[in-house]
Amino acid sequence: LRTGKAEALELAEHWFAAENYTQALEIAMQAGLKAQAAFAYPQAERAFRLALEAATFLENENSANEAQQLLHMQGKYSLGEVLNVTGRISEAQTLWSDVIEHAQWLPQSELLVAQAKVELVRLMRFSGDYDTALTIIQDPKPGEPLYSLLCAGLGMLLEYKDPNKARFYALEAVKSAKLEQNDDHLVNALSVLTILVKQKKRKIQIARFATSVAERTKNLHLLSIVWNELGTAYYTSNSREEAFVAWQKASEFANGVGNIRVLASLDVNKALILMQNMEFDEAIEVFDQAIKLSKRIGVQLIEKYAIYNRALCLYAQNQLQKARSELELVRDHSLEQVARIWEARITIELGDGFVLEVPKLEPHADGFGYVQLTQALLALSFGDYQKAWDLTAQDVHDSDWHWKLARVHAGWRLGLVDQEAISQVLSGTAQDPAMNEASTRQFADFVRLVLEPWTDEGKKRLQILAQQYLTTPIGVLARDVMLSLSE
């Protein structure tokens, strides 16, 4: 301190200990923003929390002026950013809501409030809470701070409710960002438009334009992000070679600036591809690498996403208990409710606990089909075959093979036949992201044996197989077969 070479955070802590909260607040905010820009999230969090504590002391003493009150709100917003990146979304949501509620009464707070709205809406969208998010951004007006970002956020929220209006707002966001001459906002608007556009070629064109805009900024962090997105657009269009080229460029940019977050995201992309190719052992290894990278910078958002998908790989390998233990780690994340649904599903399949009600999800949230499947499995486990039959009358696409199996199971007990479902289960044509080919064949052979007339020899075979399959994804059917054999 005496030599003037102390780090900003050390100086802020010094002033705080000396009860000079004005200096502590200002210097802690500077330290936090500097650490955040350098992806030093633990240090940034420490600095922002110190700034908030100093601001609270000033306000409790009734000595905080309007500029300090605004700095307090800015600290809350910035801490929310850090917490969101590092996967603590509940506290981030609380902080941003507080900024929206209180900062609006302060002079020169319009931009800060708009930023908080944009971030809060993004977070709510990922969790599927569209209705609440729509109360935050209702009808942006030209000239508002961050008008382009607000339009982009509204476009995402209306994706399912009103697709035409969603595209209108996305295009309005692009137009506004161009008028603002803000390339960062333009890239964000183009990213939203990429998601909303359904034509795969058009999706790639927009993503490519986003990369060209990002090139103008010469911002390597932004370039690593948009090239990653372009790779994803290519991949969803089955252009795998182009996807890998784009991801390689994203990796080069990310390595160039030490953007570990993008590198971890790229590992997740690679692992998801391995999952789709049913190379589950290899996928687990790459997910492990993504988790290690995420832990290095405290980005629990990616870490928990990787843990969730690693659990599905374990499930596909019939390691249900281990998969359930992994899923228990997915908390305070946009996938938290889906993870709880998977936990309930696995518990029903293992038959080692009580599930009385399936966790809820918003109808448009990712994984909503798992809710319906788990409800059908719960009905089967209680012997309510008619309810399971009714629930499985319409297709879902989150877990096709298991969905068809639930219908076949219910039909077997009710004496009803859905020939299409039977054919898809026995042939393995009903795909499932959490099934390997060997298990599909083995389980299909078991189902075939269940549906055939039971001979004495067949009953013996069923008894042996049902015992083997009690702790597998077809545990509900296996237990029901054993019950039927004992009747």
N, C-alpha and C positions, 0 to 999 in steps of 0.2 A: 504493500500500500504506500509506503514511504517513498519508494523509488518511482511510483507512478506506472508500474508495469503489471499491476493486478488485472485479472480478467474482469469484464464488466459484471458478471454474476457475483464475483467475490466482492466487488465494490458495492453492489446493491445489498448484499447480505451485511456488509459493514454498516451502511447507512441505516438499514433496518434495525440492527442491533443497537445503533446509537439513537434510535427512535426518530430519525429524520425520514419520515415516511414519504415526503414529497420526492426527495432524491432517490429513495429506494424504489418508488413506483416507476419513475422515468427511466432509471438505469436498468431495472429488471426487465421492463418492456423491450428496451433496446437489445438486451442480452438474449431474450427469448426469441425475438424476430430473427436475430443473427443465427442462433442455433437452429431454428426451424428451417431457414433457407439452406443450411448445410446438412439437413436431414439428421441432425443430432437431437432426436426427439426426447430422450430422457432429460437432457440439459434444458431443452426448450420448455418442457413441462415444469421443471423445477423453477425456472425463471418466471414463467407466467403465474404459477401459484404464489410465488413470493410477491409479484406485482399485485395480485388480487388481495393478498393479505394486507399489504401496505395501503391499498385503496380503501379497504374496509375500515382500517384504523382511522384514516382521514375522515371518512364519512361518519363514523361513530362519534368523532370529535366535532362534527358539524363544521369542519374546516376545509372540506373539499370544494374547490370551485368547479365550474361547469366543464372546464378543460380536463380536470382530473377525473370527474365523473365519467366523461366520455372515454378517457384512457382506461378506466375501470371496465367499461363495456367492451372496449377493444381487446383488453386482456382476456375477458370471458370468451369472446369470439375466437381469438387465436388459440386459447387453450382447448376450446371445442374442436378446432381443426386438428390439433395434435392428438387429442383423445380419439377422434374419429379415425385417423390414419392408423393409430396403434390399437384399434379394435375395442375401445370402451365407449360404445355408441350411446348407452343410456345417459351417462353423464354429459356427453357432448350434446345430446338432444336437450337436456335440461338447461345447459348453458346458453345455447342458441335461442331457446324459447324465452329465457330471461332477457337476452339482448333485445329481442323483438318487442317484449312487453315494456321494458323500462327505457331503452335508449331512444325510442321514438319521441320522447318528451324533451330531449336535449338538442340544443342547436347544432347544426352541421352533422347530424347523425343519420341522414337519409341513406347515404352510401353504406354505412355499417349495417343498418337495419336490412337493407336489400341483400347484402352479402349473407347475413344470418338466415334470411328467408330462403335464399337459393340453396344453402347447405342443408338446412333443416328439411326442405322438400326432397332433396336428393336422398337423404337418409330415410325419410318416411316411404319414399317410393321403393327402395330396396327391401323394406320390411313389409311392403304390400299395403300400407295404411294410406290408400289413395284419398279416401274421403276427408280425413283430417288435413292432409296436405293441400287439398283443393280449397280449404278455408283460409289457408295462408297466402296462396297465390290464386286470386280469383280472376281479375281482368286487368292485366298490366296496361298502363297508359304510356304512349310515346312521350319521351322526355323524362320518364322516371329514371332514377339511378339504376344501372344494370338492367335496363329494359330488355336487352337482347338475352341476358341470362335468365330473366324471369319468364320470358316467352319460351325459351328452350325448356325450362323446368315445367311449365304448364303443358307444353307439347308432350313431354314424357308422361305426365299424369293422365292425359286424355287418350293415351295410346289405345286403351281398351274401351273406354266409355264412348268416345267419339273420334274415330280414326281420322276422319276428314278434317275436323277442327284441330286435331293434334298436328297434322301435317301443315295446316295453315300457320299455326304458332311457330313450328320449327322453321318454316320458310321466312316468317316474319323475324325470327331470331337471326337468321343468316343475313337478311336485308339490313336489319338494324346494326348488326356487328360491322358490316361493311361501311355503313354511314358513320359509325363511331370510329372507324379506322383502327379497331382494336383486334389484332390478329389472334390474341389469346381467346377472346370471346367468340370470334369467328370459328376457330377450331372447335370450341365447345358446341356451338350451334350445329356445325357440320357433323359432329359426333352423334348428336341427337337425331338429326335427319337420317344419318346412316342406319340407326336402329329402326326408325319408323318406316323407311322405304322397304317394301317387300321384295321388289325385283332384285335378284342377286347381282346382276351386272351393274345396275344403277347404284346399288349399295357399294360396290367396289369403286365405281367412278367417284362417288362422293368422298369415300375414304382416301382415295388417291389425291383428290383436290385438297383435303385436309392436310396431307403430308406436304403438298407444295406450299400451302399457307404457312405451315410450321417452319418450312425451310427459310422463309423470309425473316422469321424471328431470330434465326440462328441460336435458338434456345435448345440445347441438347437434351435437357430434361423433357421438354415438350415433344421434341422429335422422337425420343425413345417411346413415348406414350402413343403417338399417332401411328408410328410404324407397327407397333404392337397391335393396335386396332385394325390396321389394314391387313395384317396377317390373319387376324380372326375373320375378317370379311372374306378373304380369299379361301380360308379353310371351310367356312360354311357353304361356299360355292363349289366345294370339292376340288379346288385348285391348290392341291397340297404343295406342289413344288414352289409356286409363287408365295404361298403362305410361309413356308420355311425360309425363303429368301427375305421376305419382309421381317420376319421374326429375327433373322440373323442381323439385319440392319438395326433393328430395335436393340438387340443385344450389344452391338458395337457402340451405339450412342450411349446406352446405359452404362456400359463399362467405362466409356470415356469420361463420364462425370461421376462415376461411383453411385449411380442410381440403383441401389440394391433392391428397392421396392419393385422396379420394373423387371429386374433380373429374376426376382422371386416369382413375379407374375408370369414371366416367360417359362419358368420351370413348371408352373402349374398348368399352362397351356400344353406343354409337352407331355406332362403326365396324363392330362385328360384325353389326349390323342391315344396314348398307350392304353388307357381304360377302354376307349371305343374299339380298339383293336383286340380287346380282351387279353392284353399282356399285363396282367394285374401285378405280378411280382416286380416287373420293371417299373410300373407306374408307382408302386409303393416307394421304391428307391428314389425316384425323382421327387415325389411329394416330400419325402424326408429331407431332401436337399433344399426344397422351397421353404420348409419349416425352419431349417437351420438359418437360412438367409434372413427370413422374417424376424427370427428371434434376435439376430445381431442388431437390428435397428428398432426392435420393439413393435413391429407392425403386426399386431395380432389379427387384424382384418384378413390378411392373406394367410397367416398361420392357421387360423381357425377354418378357413375355407379349404385349405389343404388337408387339415385333420379330418374334416367332414368327408371329403372324397376318398381319403385313405381308408376311412371306416367302411365306405361302400366297397372298396377293393377287398377288404377283409371279409365282408359279407359275401361277396362273390366267390370267395374261396371257402365258404361254409364255416368261417370262424366267427360265428354270431356273437358269442360272449365277448370276444375281444373287440369286435366292431361296436358293440353297445358301450363298452368302456370308453372307447375313443369318442363316441358321439356325446357322452356326458361332458366332454371338455368344450363342446361348442356352446358357449354361453355369451350373452351380450353381443350378438352378431345377427345379421339379417337372416341367417339360416337357422337361428336358434329354434324357432317353432318347428321347422322341418326336421331338425335333429330330434326334437321331442317326439315327433310323430314316428320317426324311425325307431326310436327307443321303445315306444309302445308296440310298434309292429313286431320288433324282434322279441320282446317279452311275450307277446301272444304266440309267436312261432315256437319259442322255446318252452312255453308253458310253465315257466318258473316264477311267475309273479301274477299279481292281479291288475288288470286294466279294466276300469269300469267306464271310462269315457275317453274318446280320442281327442287329442288337442286340436284346436280350431286353426284355420288359416283363412285369409281373405280369398275369395273366389279367383282373383287374378294373380295371386301370389305364386311364385315358382314353387312347384311341388304340391299343388293343390290336389292332384290326382292321388298322391300318397294318402291323403286324408280319407278319400273314398275307399281305397283299397283296404286300409287299416280298419275302417268301419265294417267292411265285408268280412275281414278275417275275424274281427271281434264277434260278429254275429255267428260265424261258423263255429268259433270256439265255445259259444254258449248253446250251440245246437239250434239256432234260429235260422234254419236253412232257407225259409221263404224270404226272410229279410235280405239274406245274402244274395239270393237269386234276383230279387227286385233291384238291389243296389248295383248289381253287375250287368243290368240290362243295356246300359250305354257304355261305349268304349271310353277309356282314358289312355293317355299315352306316356305316363310316367313310369309304368312298370307293367308292360303289356303281358308278358308271359304269366306272371303271378296273377294278374287281373283275370286272364282267361282261365287259369287254374281254379281260382275262387268260384267262377261260374260253373265250371265242370264239376267241382266238388259239391256245390249246392244242388246241381241238377242230378248228380248221382244219388244223393240222399232223398231227393224228392221224386225220383223216377222221371225226371224231365231231361230232354236232350237238346243241346245246342250244338249241332253238328259242326258248325264253323269253328266254335271255340274248341271243341274236342280235336278237330283236325290241326288247329294251330298249336295246341299244347303238345300233341303227339309228334308233330313234324318239327317242332322248334321254330316255326316261321314267325311266331309272336316274339319279337325281340325284347330284350331286357338289359338295361345298362349295368345291372348288378348280377349278372349270371355268366358263368363260363360255359363253354360248349360241352365239356365233359359232364358237368352237373346237369345241364339241360337234357342230355341224352339219357342219363341215369334216372332222373326224375320222370322223364317221359315214359320210360319202360315201366316204372312203378305205377304210373297212372294208367297205362294200358292194362296192366295186370289187375288193377282195381276195377276197371270198367268191364272186363271180360267176366263171363259166368265163373263163379268160384268153384273149383274142384277141390278135392282133399289135398292134392299135391299143390295146387295154387294157393290154398290157405296157409300151408306151411311156408311157402315162399314169401307170401305177403307178411306173415308174422316176423320172419327174419329181417326183411327189408324195412318194415315199419319201425322195428326196434332201432335199426341203423340210422334212420332218417329223423328220429325224434328231435335232434338238435340241429337240424338243417332248415333252410327256408321253406321246406314243405312239412314242417313239424305238425302244423294243424291237421293236415290230411293224414299224416302218419298216425297221430293219436286217435283220430276218428276211425281209421281202419282197425286199429287194435281194439277200440271199443266195440266196433261192429263184429269183430271176430269173437269177442267174449259174450256177445248177446245170444 
